[in-house]
Amino acid sequence: MGDNAVEINDEEFEEFINKNPAVVIDCWAPWCGPCRMVGPIIDELAGEMKGKVAFAKLNVDNNRDTSQKYRIMSIPTLLYFKDGELKGQSVGAMPKEMLEKEIEKNLG
């Protein structure tokens, strides 16, 4: 896996969250301005936290099953999983420092 978040889809979702002990999923769409602001921060954190936290991006327009399962109404939404279990979520764009705090709070 590279230093960036990986793109996943509905079919890969369960396998991804189950094979990595700590996971952040960025639920986004290409037309979403705040999502485009968060994307590079997610990639940066993926590089910095490599080996500790796995990061993935899920395009909600193309992956409606997962979006519905986790009731994603607003984007960007970040889902935090630990040992395959949803530990929390955060909605909206936020600066890197806040994102790091959210990751620590949900996965630390």
C-alpha positions as CSV (number, residue, x, y, z in Angstrom):
1,M,0.0,0.0,0.0
2,G,1.3,3.4,-0.9
3,D,1.4,6.5,1.2
4,N,-2.0,7.7,0.1
5,A,-5.4,6.5,1.1
6,V,-6.7,3.7,-1.2
7,E,-9.9,3.9,-3.2
8,I,-12.3,1.2,-2.1
9,N,-15.8,0.2,-3.2
10,D,-18.9,-1.5,-1.6
11,E,-17.4,-5.0,-2.5
12,E,-14.0,-4.3,-0.8
13,F,-15.4,-2.4,2.2
14,E,-15.8,-5.3,4.7
15,E,-12.6,-6.9,3.8
16,F,-10.7,-3.6,4.2
17,I,-12.1,-2.9,7.6
18,N,-11.6,-6.5,8.8
19,K,-8.0,-6.9,7.6
20,N,-6.7,-3.6,9.2
21,P,-6.9,-3.2,13.0
22,A,-7.4,0.6,12.8
23,V,-9.2,2.2,9.8
24,V,-10.4,5.7,8.7
25,I,-12.8,5.7,5.8
26,D,-13.3,9.0,4.0
27,C,-16.8,9.1,2.4
28,W,-16.7,11.7,-0.3
29,A,-17.9,12.7,-3.8
30,P,-16.0,14.4,-6.6
31,W,-18.5,17.3,-6.8
32,C,-18.1,18.1,-3.0
33,G,-16.0,21.2,-2.3
34,P,-15.3,20.4,1.4
35,C,-14.4,16.8,0.4
36,R,-11.7,18.1,-2.0
37,M,-10.3,20.1,0.9
38,V,-10.1,17.0,3.2
39,G,-8.8,14.6,0.6
40,P,-5.1,15.9,0.6
41,I,-5.1,16.0,4.4
42,I,-6.3,12.3,4.5
43,D,-3.5,11.4,2.1
44,E,-1.0,13.2,4.3
45,L,-2.2,11.5,7.4
46,A,-2.1,8.1,5.6
47,G,1.6,8.7,5.0
48,E,2.3,9.8,8.5
49,M,0.3,7.1,10.2
50,K,1.4,4.3,7.9
51,G,1.6,1.0,9.7
52,K,-0.7,2.3,12.5
53,V,-3.9,3.4,10.7
54,A,-5.2,2.4,7.3
55,F,-6.9,5.1,5.3
56,A,-9.4,4.5,2.4
57,K,-11.7,6.7,0.3
58,L,-15.2,5.6,-0.6
59,N,-17.0,7.6,-3.4
60,V,-20.6,7.7,-2.0
61,D,-22.1,8.3,-5.5
62,N,-20.7,5.0,-6.8
63,N,-21.2,3.0,-3.6
64,R,-24.7,3.5,-2.3
65,D,-24.9,0.2,-0.3
66,T,-22.2,1.3,2.2
67,S,-23.5,4.8,2.3
68,Q,-27.0,3.6,3.2
69,K,-25.7,1.0,5.7
70,Y,-23.8,3.7,7.7
71,R,-26.5,6.4,7.1
72,I,-24.2,8.9,5.4
73,M,-26.3,12.0,4.9
74,S,-23.6,14.6,4.6
75,I,-20.2,14.5,3.2
76,P,-17.4,14.5,3.9
77,T,-18.1,11.9,6.6
78,L,-15.2,10.0,8.2
79,L,-15.9,6.6,9.6
80,Y,-13.5,5.2,12.3
81,F,-13.2,1.4,12.7
82,K,-11.1,-0.5,15.3
83,D,-10.9,-4.3,14.9
84,G,-13.7,-4.3,12.3
85,E,-16.1,-2.4,14.6
86,L,-17.4,1.2,14.0
87,K,-16.1,3.4,16.8
88,G,-17.3,6.7,15.6
89,Q,-17.8,9.2,12.8
90,S,-17.2,12.8,12.1
91,V,-19.0,15.0,9.5
92,G,-17.6,18.0,7.7
93,A,-14.3,19.4,6.7
94,M,-11.8,20.1,9.5
95,P,-8.2,21.1,9.7
96,K,-5.5,18.5,10.1
97,E,-5.0,19.1,13.8
98,M,-8.7,18.4,14.5
99,L,-8.7,15.3,12.3
100,E,-5.7,14.0,14.3
101,K,-7.6,14.5,17.5
102,E,-10.7,12.7,16.1
103,I,-8.5,9.8,15.0
104,E,-6.8,9.6,18.4
105,K,-10.2,9.9,20.2
106,N,-11.8,7.1,18.1
107,L,-8.9,4.8,17.5
108,G,-6.3,5.7,20.2
